[in-house]
Amino acid sequence: MRGLVDHVVLTVGDPGASSLFYDAVLGFFGYRREHGFEWVAATTPYPLSVGLVESRGDGAGRPHDRYSPGLHHLAWRAESRADVDALHQRLLEIGATVLDAPADYPQYNKGRGYYAVFFTDPDGLKLEYVHTPVD
């Protein structure tokens, strides 16, 4: 299991406000909030966690720029195309910014099926929920 992602920590402007967004999105994925601003997925054999920390310092007020050094986007795997559609509906219900509604993206995954929705968190971090067929 060497190299599996153990945890991701995202810097946000207001963890309290962002937690409402992440409660909805990560809750949809099956994560549960453990304490403070950390959600844990009970994956096998090791749990993955996503945490939030508050921005600080000179760059605290700067909006996220995915083309500057740092994280471009974060993607989660969906179980089906219908699962992608269901998250899209949830995003609309909570008023999230949807960058690209669910669609096929044949340029990804060598044309073998790539169906995704792209959206942002309250700080503009690009997120993705994607279904790709298992070979």
TASULHU-V575875 format. One record per pair of residues at least 12 apart in sequence whose ideal C-beta (glycine too) atoms are under 10 Angstrom apart, sorted by the first residue. I is the first residue (numbers start at 0). J is the second residue. If there is no record, write none. Layout:
I/J, I/J
This chain:
0/44, 0/45, 3/42, 3/44, 3/45, 3/47, 4/42, 4/45, 4/47, 4/48, 4/49, 5/45, 5/46, 5/47, 5/48, 6/37, 6/39, 6/46, 6/47, 6/48, 6/49, 6/50, 7/47, 7/48, 7/49, 7/50, 7/51, 7/70, 7/73, 8/36, 8/37, 8/48, 8/49, 8/50, 8/51, 8/52, 9/21, 9/36, 9/49, 9/50, 9/51, 9/52, 9/54, 9/63, 9/70, 9/73, 9/120, 9/122, 9/124, 9/126, 10/51, 10/52, 10/53, 10/54, 10/55, 10/58, 10/59, 10/63, 10/69, 10/70, 10/122, 10/124, 11/36, 11/51, 11/52, 11/53, 11/54, 11/63, 11/120, 11/121, 11/122, 11/124, 12/53, 12/54, 12/59, 12/60, 12/61, 12/62, 12/63, 12/120, 12/121, 12/122, 12/123, 13/51, 13/53, 13/54, 13/121, 13/122, 14/35, 14/36, 14/50, 14/51, 14/52, 14/53, 14/54, 15/36, 15/51, 15/53, 16/121, 16/122, 17/36, 17/51, 17/53, 17/120, 17/121, 17/122, 17/124, 18/32, 18/35, 18/36, 18/37, 18/38, 18/51, 18/121, 19/93, 19/121, 20/51, 20/90, 20/93, 20/94, 20/95, 20/118, 20/119, 20/120, 20/121, 20/122, 20/126, 21/36, 21/37, 21/38, 21/49, 21/50, 21/51, 21/120, 21/121, 21/126, 22/38, 22/93, 23/86, 23/89, 23/90, 23/92, 23/93, 23/95, 24/38, 24/49, 24/75, 24/86, 24/89, 24/90, 24/93, 24/95, 24/118, 24/120, 24/126, 24/128, 25/38, 25/39, 25/40, 25/48, 25/49, 25/75, 26/38, 26/89, 27/75, 27/82, 27/85, 27/86, 27/88, 27/89, 27/90, 27/128, 28/40, 28/49, 28/75, 28/76, 28/77, 28/82, 28/86, 28/128, 29/41, 29/42, 30/42, 30/46, 30/47, 30/48, 30/49, 30/75, 32/49, 33/46, 33/48, 33/50, 34/50, 35/50, 35/51, 35/52, 36/49, 36/50, 36/51, 36/52, 36/53, 37/49, 37/50, 37/51, 37/52, 38/50, 38/51, 40/75, 47/75, 49/73, 49/75, 51/120, 51/122, 54/122, 61/122, 62/122, 62/123, 62/124, 63/119, 63/120, 63/122, 63/123, 63/124, 63/125, 64/123, 65/119, 65/123, 65/124, 65/125, 69/124, 70/124, 70/125, 71/124, 71/125, 72/98, 72/117, 72/118, 72/119, 72/124, 72/125, 72/126, 72/127, 73/120, 73/124, 73/125, 73/126, 73/127, 74/115, 74/117, 74/125, 74/126, 74/127, 74/128, 74/129, 75/126, 75/127, 75/128, 75/129, 76/127, 76/128, 76/129, 76/130, 76/131, 76/133, 77/101, 77/114, 77/115, 77/116, 77/127, 77/128, 77/129, 77/130, 77/131, 78/130, 79/114, 79/130, 79/132, 80/101, 80/103, 80/112, 80/114, 80/115, 80/130, 80/132, 81/101, 81/114, 81/130, 82/101, 82/114, 82/128, 82/129, 82/130, 83/100, 83/101, 83/102, 83/114, 83/115, 83/116, 83/127, 83/128, 83/129, 83/130, 84/100, 84/101, 84/114, 84/116, 84/128, 84/130, 85/101, 85/116, 85/128, 86/101, 86/116, 86/118, 86/126, 86/128, 87/99, 87/100, 87/101, 87/115, 87/116, 87/118, 87/128, 88/101, 88/116, 89/128, 90/116, 90/118, 90/119, 90/126, 90/128, 91/118, 95/118, 95/119, 95/120, 95/121, 95/126, 96/117, 96/118, 96/119, 96/120, 96/121, 96/123, 96/125, 96/126, 97/116, 97/117, 97/118, 97/119, 98/116, 98/117, 98/118, 98/119, 98/125, 98/126, 98/127, 99/115, 99/116, 99/117, 99/118, 99/125, 99/127, 100/115, 100/116, 100/117, 100/118, 101/114, 101/115, 101/116, 101/117, 101/128, 101/129, 101/130, 102/114, 102/115, 102/116, 102/117, 103/115, 104/117, 104/129, 104/131, 107/129, 107/131, 108/129, 108/131, 108/132, 111/131, 111/132, 111/134, 112/130, 112/131, 112/132, 112/133, 112/134, 113/129, 113/130, 113/131, 113/132, 114/128, 114/129, 114/130, 114/131, 114/132, 115/127, 115/128, 115/129, 115/130, 115/131, 116/128, 116/129, 116/130, 117/129
